[in-house]
């Protein structure tokens, strides 16, 4: 084991110059791109609302601007907080100069956001209480959005200040859970209210728990296998001075940095997208509550699928009847209690689906739904979709409960409902991509130093950096395919720790302890901050007579 003196000497020998003066032209370019992105977003909102005949008043537009700035601020902080993990390895192995590394990483974060599907975005939203989602345009809905965003940003900035690789995903999910619990505790209305969507939270929390373990074990085994498959000693050396590694090693490390940056953009960028869509649905429902980009030609297939699903619902209702005026309330209650498999719920599904079909027949397509009916139709489609999501949660059970092809009929209908209500406009992706990409380019140094110098007792070797990032990128991309949010920070930090162990090097107990402490504290701390903020904001709403 290296002595402290030897370790310090080794670190001096491989010193990484992180302090570079930024060229004034780069600073000007940074702010021009930032300004251009804001103008693009504002213009897009103006044109979208004008197109559907829902021009926003100056006050509403200003309110929307503040909300979007906070949401984009979360992604900006996420950029320099989380993406620092992706560039730490290329910087500390001298594969790329720090300034070029963060620009390269920011670019690939941008691309990752643009090509993402949006599945992670809506898996995050599903954690929220159902009535807050359905009434996101209410004062309570705005209180929810501001509370969880401010709480997540506050915790992220605090951990960044101390150089701790905290997870933005943990912070945001903790904030959502805090709002959900506070909403449940503060509600005293008839019929109760829902809190956290625990059926979805269990899957999300399990993913967040397991993914760092996969990163640690996978990277440890990968570095062990690499030594046997690629026995080139140069790959397992520490950098010497400031000399870059051999070309093929440098290319490998640049590739792994690119992969992590791309994967991070595709996964983490979606979290901001989901929140922005909630804000847009609340402030400008006519333009954003329904997917008006769906072609008119898709309407007959939608109506046919709905009719097929109604046949399944009618049979499963087994003669039960629900007043059409109360049908949506029955579905909302089923979502609160997570008990959708009941005759009256199937009867309600049949009734609400019939109303959706009638609306589409009357208007001709989703694109032509008038402003006054948009929110109502969107909420009807949302509660049917979410009820079907619960019924189809276990595919094997769904096949048993709905035999003879009925399971496929419901799945097809669910898919069309999702396309009709869960979409992300191109400009939202661009705005989030810019926020994440530009955030990557500043404030990264604190986290880079922790990841590059303070996890292991020895300097990162080329092979260790490559193994950690390969495992991180693979894990994040797999989670994105499954539509689940994960923490780039914890996966990569765990991966680096795994390579240290696999390489026979020790870990710095103080840093590992601090990272573990941040991992353990983030959820409860973010929950507490968000819950308190939500209670304060709701108190203000009630005091001003808007509740």
C-alpha positions in Angstrom: 0.0 0.0 0.0 1.4 3.4 -0.9 2.4 5.7 1.9 0.9 9.2 2.1 4.2 10.7 0.9 4.4 8.4 -2.0 0.8 9.0 -3.0 1.3 12.8 -2.8 4.4 12.5 -4.9 2.6 10.4 -7.5 -0.3 12.9 -7.7 2.2 15.7 -8.2 3.9 13.8 -11.0 0.5 13.3 -12.7 -0.9 16.7 -11.9 -3.9 17.6 -14.1 -4.2 21.4 -14.9 -7.8 22.1 -14.4 -7.6 25.9 -14.3 -7.7 27.4 -17.7 -8.6 31.0 -18.7 -11.6 31.2 -20.8 -11.3 33.1 -24.1 -13.6 36.1 -24.2 -15.0 34.9 -27.5 -16.0 31.6 -25.8 -17.9 33.5 -23.1 -19.7 35.6 -25.7 -20.6 32.5 -27.7 -21.9 30.8 -24.5 -24.3 33.6 -23.7 -25.3 34.0 -27.4 -26.3 30.3 -27.5 -28.1 30.6 -24.2 -30.0 33.7 -25.4 -30.8 32.0 -28.7 -32.2 29.0 -26.9 -34.5 31.2 -24.7 -35.7 33.1 -27.8 -36.4 29.9 -29.6 -38.4 28.5 -26.7 -40.4 31.7 -26.3 -41.1 32.0 -30.0 -42.2 28.3 -30.1 -44.6 28.8 -27.3 -46.0 32.0 -28.9 -46.5 30.2 -32.3 -48.0 27.0 -30.7 -50.6 28.9 -28.7 -51.5 31.2 -31.6 -51.9 28.2 -33.9 -54.6 26.7 -31.6 -56.3 30.0 -30.9 -55.1 30.2 -27.3 -52.8 33.3 -27.1 -51.4 33.8 -23.6 -51.9 37.0 -21.6 -48.7 38.8 -20.7 -49.1 37.7 -17.0 -49.6 34.0 -18.0 -46.7 34.2 -20.4 -44.4 35.8 -17.7 -45.5 33.1 -15.2 -44.8 30.4 -17.7 -41.4 31.9 -18.4 -40.4 31.9 -14.7 -41.6 28.2 -14.3 -39.6 27.2 -17.4 -36.5 29.0 -16.3 -36.6 27.1 -13.0 -37.1 23.8 -14.8 -34.3 24.5 -17.3 -32.2 25.7 -14.3 -32.6 22.2 -12.9 -31.2 20.7 -16.1 -28.4 23.3 -16.2 -27.3 22.4 -12.7 -27.7 18.7 -13.6 -25.2 19.4 -16.5 -22.3 20.6 -14.4 -23.2 18.4 -11.4 -23.6 15.0 -13.1 -21.8 15.3 -16.4 -18.5 16.0 -14.6 -18.5 12.3 -14.0 -18.3 11.6 -17.7 -15.3 13.9 -18.3 -13.3 13.0 -15.2 -11.7 9.9 -16.8 -10.6 11.6 -20.0 -9.2 14.6 -18.1 -7.3 12.5 -15.5 -5.8 10.2 -18.1 -4.8 13.3 -20.3 -6.9 11.9 -23.2 -8.5 15.3 -23.7 -7.8 18.8 -22.4 -10.3 19.9 -19.8 -11.9 22.7 -21.8 -12.3 20.5 -24.9 -13.5 17.6 -22.8 -16.4 19.5 -21.3 -17.4 21.0 -24.7 -17.3 17.5 -26.3 -19.3 16.0 -23.4 -21.8 18.8 -23.6 -22.3 18.3 -27.3 -23.0 14.6 -26.8 -25.4 15.3 -23.9 -27.2 17.6 -26.3 -27.5 14.9 -29.0 -28.6 12.3 -26.3 -31.5 14.5 -25.3 -32.6 15.2 -28.9 -32.9 11.5 -29.8 -34.5 10.4 -26.5 -37.9 8.8 -26.5 -39.6 10.5 -23.5 -40.3 7.2 -21.7 -38.2 8.2 -18.7 -39.9 11.6 -18.6 -43.3 10.1 -18.0 -42.1 7.4 -15.6 -41.0 10.3 -13.4 -44.4 12.1 -13.7 -46.3 9.0 -12.9 -44.9 9.2 -9.3 -47.0 12.3 -8.6 -50.4 12.2 -7.1 -53.1 11.6 -9.7 -55.2 14.6 -8.8 -52.3 17.0 -9.0 -51.5 15.7 -12.5 -55.1 16.0 -13.6 -55.4 19.5 -12.1 -51.8 20.7 -12.8 -53.2 24.1 -14.0 -54.6 24.8 -10.5 -52.8 26.7 -7.8 -52.1 23.4 -6.1 -50.5 22.1 -9.2 -48.2 25.1 -9.5 -47.3 24.8 -5.9 -46.3 21.2 -6.5 -44.1 22.0 -9.5 -42.3 24.9 -7.9 -41.8 23.0 -4.6 -40.2 20.0 -6.2 -38.0 22.0 -8.7 -36.7 24.4 -6.1 -36.0 21.5 -3.6 -34.1 19.5 -6.2 -32.0 22.5 -7.4 -31.3 23.5 -3.8 -29.9 20.1 -2.8 -28.0 19.8 -6.1 -26.2 23.1 -5.5 -25.5 22.3 -1.9 -23.8 19.0 -2.7 -22.0 20.5 -5.7 -20.5 23.2 -3.4 -18.9 20.5 -1.3 -17.8 18.6 -4.3 -20.0 15.5 -3.6 -21.1 13.4 -6.6 -24.8 13.6 -5.6 -27.4 12.2 -7.9 -29.7 14.7 -9.6 -32.1 11.8 -10.2 -32.2 11.0 -6.5 -32.8 14.7 -5.7 -35.7 15.0 -8.1 -37.3 11.8 -7.2 -37.0 12.6 -3.5 -38.6 16.0 -4.2 -41.5 14.3 -6.0 -42.0 11.8 -3.1 -41.9 14.7 -0.6 -44.6 16.6 -2.5 -46.7 13.5 -2.7 -46.5 12.7 1.0 -47.2 16.3 1.9 -50.2 16.4 -0.4 -51.6 13.3 1.4 -50.9 14.7 4.9 -52.4 18.1 4.1 -55.5 16.9 2.4 -58.8 16.8 4.4 -61.2 16.6 1.5 -64.0 14.0 1.1 -62.8 10.7 -0.3 -59.2 11.4 0.7 -56.4 12.1 -1.7 -53.5 10.1 -3.2 -50.0 10.6 -2.1 -47.0 8.9 -3.7 -47.7 6.5 -6.5 -46.0 3.7 -4.7 -46.5 1.1 -7.3 -44.4 3.2 -9.7 -42.1 4.4 -6.9 -41.1 0.8 -6.0 -39.8 0.2 -9.5 -38.0 3.5 -9.6 -36.4 3.1 -6.2 -35.4 -0.5 -6.9 -33.6 0.7 -10.1 -31.8 3.5 -8.2 -30.7 1.0 -5.6 -29.6 -1.8 -7.9 -27.9 0.3 -10.6 -24.8 1.4 -8.5 -24.3 -2.2 -7.4 -24.3 -3.3 -11.1 -21.9 -0.5 -11.8 -19.5 -1.6 -9.0 -19.6 -5.3 -9.7 -19.7 -5.0 -13.5 -16.7 -2.6 -13.6 -14.7 -4.8 -11.2 -15.3 -7.9 -13.4 -14.7 -5.9 -16.6 -11.3 -4.7 -15.5 -10.4 -8.2 -14.4 -11.5 -9.6 -17.8 -9.7 -6.8 -19.7 -6.4 -7.7 -18.1 -6.8 -11.3 -19.4 -8.2 -10.5 -22.9 -6.1 -7.4 -23.6 -2.8 -7.9 -21.8 -1.1 -4.7 -23.1 0.7 -3.3 -20.0 0.3 0.3 -21.4 -3.5 0.1 -20.8 -3.1 -0.5 -17.1 -0.5 2.2 -16.4 -1.0 5.5 -14.7 -0.5 8.6 -16.9 3.0 10.0 -16.8 3.2 13.8 -16.6 0.8 15.5 -19.0 1.6 13.2 -21.9 -1.5 11.8 -23.6 -1.8 8.0 -23.8 -1.1 6.0 -27.0 -3.6 6.6 -29.8 -5.7 3.5 -29.5 -6.1 4.0 -25.7 -6.9 7.6 -26.2 -9.5 6.7 -28.8 -11.0 4.1 -26.4 -11.3 6.6 -23.6 -12.8 9.3 -25.8 -15.3 6.8 -27.0 -16.3 5.8 -23.4 -16.6 9.5 -22.4 -18.8 10.0 -25.5 -21.0 7.0 -24.6 -21.5 8.1 -21.0 -22.3 11.7 -22.1 -24.8 10.5 -24.7 -26.4 8.1 -22.3 -26.6 10.7 -19.6 -28.3 13.2 -21.9 -30.8 10.6 -23.0 -31.7 9.6 -19.5 -31.3 12.7 -17.3 -32.5 15.1 -19.9 -35.9 13.5 -19.9 -36.5 14.3 -16.3 -36.6 18.0 -17.1 -38.8 17.3 -20.2 -41.5 15.7 -18.1 -41.7 18.6 -15.7 -41.7 21.1 -18.5 -44.6 19.3 -20.1 -46.6 19.5 -16.8 -46.0 23.2 -16.7 -47.1 23.7 -20.3 -50.2 21.5 -19.8 -51.1 23.7 -16.8 -50.6 27.1 -18.4 -51.5 26.4 -22.1 -53.6 23.2 -22.1 -55.1 23.8 -25.6 -51.7 23.7 -27.2 -50.0 21.0 -25.1 -52.5 18.8 -23.2 -53.2 16.7 -26.3 -50.8 15.6 -29.1 -52.1 17.7 -31.9 -49.4 16.5 -34.2 -51.2 13.1 -34.6 -52.5 13.0 -38.2 -56.2 13.0 -38.9 -55.8 9.7 -40.7 -55.0 8.0 -37.3 -58.5 8.7 -36.0 -60.3 5.7 -37.5 -57.7 3.3 -36.1 -58.1 5.0 -32.7 -61.9 4.7 -32.7 -61.6 1.0 -33.8 -59.1 0.2 -31.1 -61.3 1.9 -28.5 -64.4 -0.1 -29.6 -62.4 -3.3 -29.3 -61.3 -2.4 -25.8 -64.8 -1.4 -24.8 -66.0 -4.9 -25.7 -63.4 -6.3 -23.2 -64.5 -3.8 -20.6 -68.2 -4.6 -21.0 -67.6 -8.3 -20.6 -65.4 -7.8 -17.5 -67.9 -5.4 -16.0 -70.2 -8.5 -15.6 -73.4 -6.4 -15.6 -72.1 -3.6 -13.3 -73.3 -0.1 -14.1 -71.8 3.2 -13.4 -73.4 6.6 -13.9 -71.6 8.3 -16.8 -71.3 11.5 -14.8 -69.4 9.6 -12.1 -67.3 7.3 -14.3 -64.1 9.3 -14.3 -64.3 9.7 -10.5 -64.5 5.9 -10.2 -61.3 5.6 -12.3 -59.6 8.3 -10.2 -60.5 6.5 -7.0 -59.2 3.2 -8.5 -55.9 4.9 -9.3 -55.6 6.3 -5.7 -56.3 2.9 -4.2 -54.4 0.9 -6.9 -57.4 -1.5 -7.2 -58.5 -1.4 -10.8 -59.5 -5.1 -11.2 -63.2 -4.6 -10.2 -66.4 -4.8 -12.1 -67.4 -1.2 -11.5 -64.0 0.0 -12.7 -64.4 -1.9 -15.9 -67.9 -0.4 -16.3 -66.3 3.0 -15.8 -63.6 2.2 -18.3 -66.3 1.3 -20.8 -68.2 4.5 -20.1 -65.2 6.9 -20.3 -63.9 5.2 -23.4 -67.2 5.7 -25.0 -67.1 9.4 -24.2 -63.6 9.6 -25.7 -64.8 7.8 -28.9 -67.8 10.1 -29.2 -65.6 13.2 -28.9 -63.2 12.0 -31.6 -66.1 11.2 -33.9 -67.7 14.6 -33.4 -64.4 16.6 -33.8 -62.9 14.3 -36.5 -59.4 14.1 -34.8 -57.4 15.1 -31.8 -56.0 18.1 -33.8 -59.5 19.6 -34.1 -60.6 19.3 -30.5 -61.8 22.8 -29.5 -60.0 24.7 -26.7 -63.0 24.4 -24.3 -62.9 20.6 -24.5 -59.2 20.0 -24.5 -58.6 19.6 -20.8 -61.6 17.4 -20.2 -60.7 15.0 -23.1 -57.0 14.9 -22.0 -58.0 14.0 -18.4 -60.4 11.3 -19.7 -57.7 9.8 -21.8 -55.1 10.1 -19.0 -57.2 8.2 -16.4 -58.1 5.4 -18.9 -54.4 5.1 -19.9 -53.2 5.0 -16.3 -55.8 2.5 -15.3 -54.8 0.2 -18.2 -51.1 0.7 -17.1 -52.0 -0.7 -13.7 -53.9 -3.6 -15.3 -51.1 -4.4 -17.6 -48.3 -4.0 -15.1 -47.6 -7.7 -14.9 -47.7 -9.0 -18.5 -48.1 -12.6 -17.6 -51.0 -11.9 -15.2 -52.6 -9.7 -17.9 -52.5 -12.5 -20.4 -54.2 -14.8 -17.9 -56.8 -12.1 -16.9 -57.6 -11.2 -20.5 -57.3 -14.4 -22.7 -58.1 -15.0 -26.3 -56.3 -11.9 -27.6 -58.1 -9.5 -25.2 -54.8 -8.5 -23.6 -53.4 -7.3 -26.9 -56.6 -5.3 -27.6 -56.1 -3.4 -24.3 -52.3 -3.0 -24.9 -53.0 -1.5 -28.4 -55.6 0.9 -26.9 -53.2 1.9 -24.2 -50.5 2.6 -26.7 -52.8 4.9 -28.7 -53.9 6.7 -25.5 -50.2 7.2 -24.7 -49.5 8.7 -28.1 -52.4 11.1 -27.7 -51.5 12.5 -24.3 -47.8 11.8 -23.8 -45.6 13.7 -26.3 -42.7 16.1 -26.2 -42.5 18.9 -28.7 -39.1 19.3 -30.5 -38.5 22.7 -29.0 -38.7 21.3 -25.5 -36.1 18.8 -26.3 -33.9 21.5 -27.8 -34.3 23.8 -24.8 -33.5 21.0 -22.3 -30.6 19.8 -24.5 -29.1 23.3 -24.5 -29.5 23.7 -20.7 -27.9 20.4 -20.1 -25.2 20.9 -22.6 -24.3 24.4 -21.5 -24.4 23.4 -17.9 -21.8 20.7 -18.7 -19.4 23.5 -19.7 -19.3 25.3 -16.4 -18.9 24.4 -12.7 -17.6 20.9 -13.5 -14.3 21.1 -11.7 -15.4 20.3 -8.1 -17.0 17.0 -9.0 -14.2 16.1 -11.5 -11.6 16.5 -8.7 -13.6 14.2 -6.4 -14.1 11.5 -9.1 -10.6 11.7 -10.5 -8.5 12.0 -7.3 -10.4 11.1 -4.2 -12.2 7.8 -4.7 -9.1 5.5 -5.0 -5.8 5.6 -3.3 -4.0 5.5 -6.6 -4.3 7.5 -9.8 -6.8 6.3 -12.4 -5.2 4.0 -15.0 -6.4 4.1 -18.6 -8.0 0.7 -18.3 -9.8 1.6 -15.1 -11.3 4.7 -16.7 -12.4 2.8 -19.7 -14.0 -0.1 -17.7 -15.9 2.3 -15.4 -17.3 4.3 -18.3 -18.2 1.3 -20.5 -20.2 -0.2 -17.6 -21.8 3.1 -16.8 -22.9 3.8 -20.3 -24.3 0.3 -20.8 -26.3 0.4 -17.6 -27.7 3.9 -18.3 -28.7 3.0 -21.9 -30.4 -0.2 -20.7 -32.4 1.7 -18.1 -33.4 4.2 -20.8 -34.6 1.4 -23.0 -36.7 0.2 -20.0 -38.0 3.8 -19.4 -36.5 3.9 -15.9 -34.5 6.8 -14.4 -31.0 6.1 -13.0 -28.2 8.0 -11.5 -25.2 8.6 -13.7 -23.3 9.9 -10.7 -23.7 6.8 -8.6 -23.2 4.3 -11.4 -20.0 5.9 -12.5 -18.6 6.6 -9.0 -19.4 3.0 -8.1 -17.8 1.8 -11.3 -14.6 3.7 -10.5 -14.6 2.2 -7.0 -15.2 -1.3 -8.6 -12.2 -0.9 -10.9 -10.0 0.2 -7.9 -11.0 -2.9 -6.1 -10.6 -5.1 -9.2 -7.2 -3.6 -9.8 -6.0 -4.3 -6.3 -5.9 -0.7 -5.3 -7.5 0.6 -2.1 -10.3 3.1 -1.7 -10.2 6.4 0.2 -12.5 5.7 3.1 -13.4 9.4 3.7 -14.5 10.0 0.1 -16.4 6.7 -0.2 -18.1 7.5 3.1 -19.1 11.0 2.0 -20.5 9.7 -1.3 -22.4 7.0 0.5 -23.7 9.5 2.9 -24.9 11.8 0.1 -26.5 8.7 -1.5 -28.3 7.9 1.7 -29.3 11.4 2.7 -30.4 12.7 -0.7 -33.9 11.1 -0.8 -35.0 12.0 2.8 -33.4 15.5 2.5 -35.0 16.3 -0.8 -38.3 14.9 0.5 -38.1 17.1 3.5 -37.2 20.3 1.6 -39.9 19.7 -1.0 -42.6 18.8 1.5 -41.9 21.9 3.6 -41.9 24.1 0.5 -45.1 22.5 -0.8 -46.8 23.1 2.6 -45.7 26.8 2.6 -46.8 27.4 -1.0 -50.2 25.7 -0.3 -50.5 27.9 2.8 -50.0 31.0 0.7 -52.5 29.8 -1.9 -55.2 29.3 0.7 -54.4 32.5 2.4 -54.8 34.5 -0.8 -58.1 32.7 -1.6 -56.9 30.8 -4.6 -57.2 27.3 -3.1 
